[in-house]
Amino acid sequence: MRIDMHVHTRHSMDCRMPVIDVLRAAKARGLDGVAVTDHGTIAGGLEAKRIAEDLGMVTIVGAEMLTDLGEVIGYFLTEEVKAHRYLEVVDEIKGQGGVACIPHPFDTLRSSSLRPTQEMLRGIDLVEVFNARCVLQRFNDDALSFARENALGLSAGSDAHTLDEVGNAGVTIGSLEDLRRGRIEVFGTSSPAHKLLAAKLRKRLRRLREGFYP
């Protein structure tokens, strides 16, 4: 199964995509399913779960929670996560039998990125090692190195907020249980818009190093 593990819908404050359109886009791009990880709510995931079967799609109900230390994704959720402090959010996810994931942890261009330390890994199952919205590949490379160094499972997703992003990244698994067991292969490519932004950023940094200022 090929699953995009990080997708948003109209239930996120910064996204307008109807749930049905997200599922149709995923199916059109050869995915078997998506993890709906709206900001602060499982409403999109629950809506997707109700209609996914008719489309022959798999849905993982999730949420991307903003904590006092950064964002954490919970997968396989059945109830809204009410806590806001990092360790309490992780405990709520685990208390539901869910899987806890740190998304885009080394993306220094996002203020919401969590900078993980050894002390913060309690209860963490996965690290998002490819996020298609990361402007610089080294952000994903650093996440992969961190996951390997700490023997954590891998995740990947498009972080889609628009339909053309759905399926830009994800995981290949044999079954949903493989997510818990760490038997995962990652696939992904940055979106054209983020590739262009990366090129502009590299050019700007190069000019700054050379002493040229816009």
N, C-alpha and C positions, 0 to 999 in steps of 0.2 A: 504494500500500500504506500502511496505517495501522499503525504499530508503536509499542508502549509500550517505550521504551528503558531502563527502569530498574525491574526487577521482582525481588523476592526469593522464595525458596521455603524449604522445610524444611531446605535445606542451609545456610541462614544461622542463626546462633545465636539470633537474635531473631525468628525467623519459623517458623510451623508449617505453612504451606500445602504440601500435596502438589503436585508438579510437574504432574500430570495435571489437577488442579483449577484451577491457574493458567491452563493452556492452554484449558481449557473455558470459564473465565470470560472470557478474552480473546476467544474466538470468539463467545460469547454477546453481547458488547458491540460486535461489529462490527469487531474488529481482525483484521488479517491475520497478525500475529505479535507476538512479544515478544523483548526482549533480557533474558535471565536473568543478573542481575548479583549473585550471592550474595556475601556478605562473605568475602573471602579464598579463594575456591575456584571452580573452573569445573564442579564436580560437578553442580550443578543444571542448568547449561546443557547439559552433555553428555547428561544424562538427558532433558531436554526435546527435544533434537535427535533422539534415538532414537525418540521417540513422536510428534513434531509432524507428521510427514508423513501419518500415518494420520488426523489431524484436519484436514488441509488447511491447516496453519499453518506459518509461517516462524519459525525460532528463530535468534537470534544468541547465540553462546556468549560470555559475558563474566564479569567478576568485578569487585567493588568492593574495592580494596586500600587498607588503612590504612597510610600511610607515616609517616615522621618529621615530615612537614610537613602532613599531612592526607590525605584520600581521593582516589584516582584510579580511574577505571573504564577497564578494557580491554575492547574489543569484538573479535570475530572471533578469539578465542584458541583455541589447540589444545593448550596445555600449561599446567600450573599456574605462576603467577608466584611465584617463591621469594624475591625480594628484598623488602626492607622500607624501604630508603631511597628517597626520592622519585625522584631522577634514575635510579637503578638500576631501579626499577619501570617507569618510562617506557621505558627502554632495552629491558627484557625484553619489554614489550608490542610495541614497534616491531620488535624482533628476530623476533617471531613473524609479522610482517606484519599486526599488529593496529592498531586505531585507539584513540588515547588521549584520554580525556575527563575534564574536571574537573567533578564533580557539585556542585550547590548551593554554589558558591564563596563567596557573600557572606551566607550564612545564619549570622549571628553567634550564634544560639541553639544551634548544634551545635558541639561542641568538635572534631568530626572534619572540619569544613569547612576546605578548603585556602584560604588567602588568597593568591591568585596575584600574582606580581610579574613584571615583564618578563623577568627572568633565569630564571624558572621555566617559561617557555613553550616551551623547546626540546622538540620532539617532540610537543607537544600539538596535536591536530587539532580537537577539539570542546569547547565549553563547554555545560553543561546550563543552558539559559536559562529553563526552566520545570520546576520540581519541585513536584508537587502537595502535598507535605508541608511546603513552606515556609509558615510561619505568616503572614508579612508579604509582600505583593506586591512591596515594594521590594527584597527579596532577589533575586527573579527579574528585576526591572527592572535592577538593578545588574549582574547577570550578563549580560543582553542587551547593555547598553551596553559592558561590557568586551569581549565577543565581537566586537562591531562595530568598536570602536576598534582591535582587534588583528587584524582580518581572519581570525577563527577561525570554523570551522563551528559549527552549532547542533545541540543535542540537547535532548530533553525526555522526561520520564517520570514515572510516578505515584509511584515509590519504594515501591510497594505491599508491605505486610507482612501485609495482610488481603485477602480476596477481593473485598470491596466497593470496594477502591481500584483494582483492576486496570483500566487503560484511562482513568484520570482525566487522563492527559496522555500525549503522544507526538509522533511526527512523521509527516508524510505525504510519501512518496517514490515515485518511479517504479520504482526498483530498488534493491537493496542497494548497488550501486556509487555511487548518489547520495549515500550517507553519506560516502564518501571525497571526493566532488567538491563537497560543500557545497550540493547542490540539495535543500533541505529546507524544508518548511513545518511550523511548530509548532502544536500544539493542546493545550489543557489547561484544567482547572478544579480548584480546591482541593476536597478532600474536605469533607463537612459537618462532620466532627469538627474539622478544622483551621480551617475558617471560624469555628466557635464559639470555638476557642482564640484565634484572632486577635482576635475581638471582645472577649473577656475581657482580652486583653493591652492592647488599645487603651484600654479603659476604665480599667485599672489605671494605665497611663502618664498618662492624662488626670488622674486623681485625684492622682497624685504631683505633676504640674505645678501643680495647683491648691492643693497644700499639704494634701491629705487623705491620711492614711495608714491602711491597714486595721489 
